[in-house]
Amino acid sequence: MSDYKHILLAVDFSEGGNYVAEKALSLAYKHKSKLSIIHVLDNIPMPDTNYGTVIDLNQDSAYDLLEEEKAKLREVGKVLGVAIEHQHLVWGIPKQEIIAFANQHQVDLIILGSHGRHGLALLLGSSANAVLHTALCDVMAVRLPME
């Protein structure tokens, strides 16, 4: 395995997220890498914004749902010891925004959680699968623990 200089952790605030974050933190420590985290907003309506819009974590908004997502990302960053300038909140389609960020910021490794998929869900794919097959850098899909 090569040395990684910049690791990107994609977070979705799911139950298994801490497990994935621990793996990312361990690898970042082992390789003495910069660790960035990204959360892509695809589950709340964002009025008057385009896909790919970066949300400023330091600017307050009157949109409660957005403020909740910002708070969750800041908490993950605090737990992992990731500075605010390496925490990124983007509105869009997760697979597209994760790959775009990785390409623009010279990311060597993307780490994300993966649920076991079977049947129709496997055929339709997932964000983890799309990132795995289209990223220009290494991708680590961490199998999330069974619920």
Protein Blocks (a to p, Z undefined) as FASTA:
>chain_A
ZZdfbdcdddehiaklmmmmmmmmmmmmmnopacddddddfkbccehiaehiacdfkbcc
fblklmmmmmmmmmmmmmnopafklcccdeddfklmmmmmmmmnopabdcddddddehjl
lmnopfklmmmmmpcbdcdddddddZZ
